[in-house]
């Protein structure tokens, strides 16, 4: 039963990224780098969900560290310099809410990568 939830989660992540791609969200080179990190983390999620060993655990340990570091840097620092947002979107309360939402949405991905790496 829990396996179905992982498949649903992976499908939701893929759907949101494909929607972002269709609406022209990956025009900037920085967003293309983000897409590369996303696709690499999906490969790990796929290996975790299907119980297939793709690469070695050490590779996934490095990938986990790189993905978490990239997501934090991208979300809190890089993205704000690349996109044009509402002035209200840069407030501290919006940043905290957005960060919490990011953790809720990407937390299961980080958990899966951690379980897959170790």
Steps between C-alpha positions, in 0.01 A plus 500: 500500500779743589654427160196654332551823693861519380384457140236770548762731653739442210218565252409827675862617488528409134169667414594824669837511325350420162242775554776745591690392188198539271432851630855607416647483849833356389616778268782617723824296524468502881161332475647242261763415763214463748325267255817288477515465879129416502535226239799347680307493828205338320726218386583437866132518593422251225770263625370531857138438404572207269772349724753495215861591565602777261864599551664449839384633837799736507379667180159555662660639814676760286181562302298545820744757636517682166122505450425628850773764475386606153134520601580717800731729305267518204184561699631756747770683301526430127133494400431848636772649279373331185124549528293814521254470787251717682660721766281326757647161406840598641379560853628284785160344570457397136851356496428296813169376362658414165790323673261294712299410192820400320596276793156336502509437126862391471539335840383159374746524210786570739385215723491259205845607381636460852352152535629408155851634573543342840 
